[in-house]
């Protein structure tokens, strides 16, 4: 009897392990499946690439000319070029992540996501991965053109710190995007309008075109809640060492803030997606009833 029970337990363990592997494999395929259209979109719509590179460049050029007219330190030109490149990521988070589920519902694809045997996190991770790759190429083009035209020189000495800051910034940014995706969907049209409303304020409080320390206490608050502000402030300190590039906080402190943001936004996104799935599957609705 004990031998039979032992074999039964072993078979159950192997079956559970196989089920877990199958679930992981299915979700990985969904990640690649959702990332694929964004890879393909790099060549399918050349006009998008033109406008997504041209528009950030125009605003970048405008601020560069303002700083040079004011005879500001030359590092400020580099600040603007870096900020112009980083705006591509925020635009992708707002339009490619936060509003994506809202658009999918209007297109009739959202029901397929909820009925498929996959996690919604894998769907959004695929969107994030594909969007990150395509947006990184566009940001690199903006950075390269701005650097070449205005002769920006960088003084990076710690490439490991720069890489860590960039990766953590992207993780926190796209974690925020996954959180906003479910929140905007539950809010409906108001969430879509909010995504449009947030763009320019985030550019201002994120220090895209000016050092955050110029905002004083507001800059410290922005670093505490906005991944774009924290990452950009740390990148500038690493890329342009010197007194003119002093940030709101030292780089190690801002790296710690980015780690906390990554964990917090990821956990909040998972919780909000579970709430969204519960509303969709149990109650047949996708909006929250406020009481």
N, C-alpha and C positions, 0 to 999 in steps of 0.2 A: 504493500500500500504506500509506503513512504517513497519507494522508487518511482511509482506512478505519479505521485504528487510532485516529486522533484522534476520529473520530465515535463509535467504539465506546467510547472512554474517556469522552467527554462524556455518552453515553447511560447509562453505568454510574454516573457521578457524579450525574446527575439522578435515577436510580432509587434510589440510596442516600439522596439527600436526601429524596425522597418517602417512603421507608420510615421514615426517622427522624421525619419530620413526622407520619406516620400513627401511629407508636408513641407520640409525645408526645401527640397528640390523643386516642388511646385511653386513655392513662393519666389525662389530664385529665378525661375523661368518667367514669372510675372514681372519681376523687376526688370529683366532684360527686355521683355516684351513691351513694357511701357517706355523704356529708354530708347528703344529702336526708332520710333517715329521722330524723336528729337535728333538722333544722329542723321537720319535720312533727310530731315528738314534743312540741314546745312546746305544741301545741293538742290533741293526741290524748289526753294523760294529764295533765289538770289536777291530779290528786291528787299526782303526783310533784312538781310545782312547789310545792305546799303544803308537803309534808314537807321538800323540799330547801331551802326558805327558812326554815321554822319551826325545824328542828333547829339550824342554825347560829346563829339568833337566840337560842335559849334558852341555849346555852353562852356566847354573847357577853354577854347580859344578866347571867348569873351572875358573870362575871369583872368586869364593870363595877361591880356592887354590892360585890364584894370590895374593889376598889381604892378606891371611895368610902368604904367603911367604914374602911379603913386611912388615909384622907386622903392618898392618893398624889397626885402632880402631875396636873393635869387632862389633860396629854398622854397619860397612860396609858389614859384612856378612848378616845381616838382610836386608840391602839395596838391595843386590843382590837377596836374596830369594823373596822379595816383587816384584822386577822388573821381575824376571823370571815368577812369577805368572801372572803379568799384561800383559806379552807378548801374553798370550793366547787370551786375549780380542782383542788386535790389530790384530792378525792373523785372528780372526773371522770377524773383521770389514772389512779387506782387501779381504779375500777369501769368506766369507759367506755373505757379504753385497755388497761391492763395485763392485765385479766382477759377482755378481749373475745374474743381468739382461742380461749381456753379455752371460753367459752360458745358460740362459733360451731361449735366441734368437737362439743360436746354437741347442738347444734341441727341438725347435719348440713349446715351451709353451708360448712365449711372446705374440703371437697373441691372445691367450685366455684371458690374463690379460686385454688387451685393449678392447676386445669386451664384457667382463663381466660388468654388471652394478655395479661396485665397484670402489672405489678410489685406485689409485696406492699407495697412502700413506698407506692404510690398508694392502696392500700386503707386503710392506717393513717393516711396523710395526710388522707384524706377523713373518717375517724373523728375525727381531731384537729381538723380545721377545723370540722366540724359541732358537735363537743362544745365547742369554744372559744366559738363564737357563742352557743349555748344557755346555757352556764355563765356567760358574761359577763353575760347578762341577769339571771340569778339572783343573781350576786354584786353587780350594781348595785342590785338591790332590797334586799339585805341591807345594803349600804352606805348607801343612801338612808334606810331605816327607822332604822338605828342612829344615823345623823347627826342625823336630825330629832328622835328621842326624847330623845337625850342632849345635844343642842346642841353637837356637835363642830364646831370651827372649824379650818380648814386654812390653812397659810401657804405655799402653793406659789408659788414665784417663777420656777422654771425648768420650764416645762411640757414643753419638748423633752426634758430629761433624764428627767422622769417618764414620758413616753411611751416613750423608749428602754428604760428599765428594765423597764417592763411588757411590752413586746414581747419583749425578750430573755428575761425570766422565763418567759413563755408558751412561747417556742421551746425553751428548755432543759427545761421541765417536760414538754412533750409529746414531746420527743426521748427523755427518760427513760421516758415511757410506752410509746413504740414499742419501746424496748429491753426493757422488762419484759414486753411482750406476748409476744414470742418466747421469752424466758427462762421465763416462767410456763407457757407451753404445753409447752415441752420438759421442764419439771419435773413437769408433770401436776398432780395434786391438791395436792401439796406447795406448788406455786407459788400456787395459789388460797388456801391457808391462810396463806401468807406475806403475801399482799396484805391480808388481814384483820389480821394481826399488826402490820403496819407503820403503820397509821393513827395510833394514839395516840402512839407514839414520834416519828413525824414531826411531829406537832403540838407536842410538847414541845421537841424539838431544833430545830424550825423557828422557834421563837420566836413562835408564833401568838398567844399571850396574854400574853407578857412580853418585854421587850427582851433580845436575844441577848447583849448585853455582860454581863448578870447571870450568865451561865453560865461566864464566864471563858474559859479555853483550850478548853473544850468548845464554846462558841459560835463560836470561830474555826474549829474543825474542822467544825462544822455548815455554816458559810458556805462552806467549801471544797468540800463534797460535795453539799449539798442546794440545788437551785435555788430552792425555796420560801423557805428561810432567807435566802439571798443577796438575792433580789428583795424580800422583805418588809423586810429590814433597810435596803436602799437606799431603798425607797419611804417608809418612816417618816422617814428623814433629810430627804428632800425635802419631804414633806408637813408635817412639824412641825419646822422649823428651830429650833435652840436647844441648850443644854447637856444638857437632859434627854433629847434624842433622839439623842445621839451613838451611832453604830453601832460595829460591830466593826472595820470598815475604812472609809476614806473612800469616797464614792460612785463616783468614777472607778475606784478599785481594784475595787469590787464589780461595776461594769459590765464590766471586763476579765475578771473571773472568770466572769460570765454568758456572755460571748462564748466563752470556752474550753469551758464546759460545753455550750453549744449545738453546737459543732463536735464535741466528744468524744462526746456522747450520740448525735448524728446518725450519726457514723461507726460507732460500736459497734452501733447499731440496724441499719444496713445490713449489717454483717458477720453479725450474729446471724440476720437474715432470710435471707441467702444460705445459711447453714448449715441453717436450717429447711427451705428449699426443696430443698436437696440431699438431706436426709434423707427428705423426702416423695416426691420424684420418682425418686431413684435407689435408695433402700433400702426404701421403702414403710413408713416409720415416722416418728413425730414426737417421739420421746423419745430422750434421750441415754443410751447405755449406759456407765455408769461402771465403770471397771476399776481 
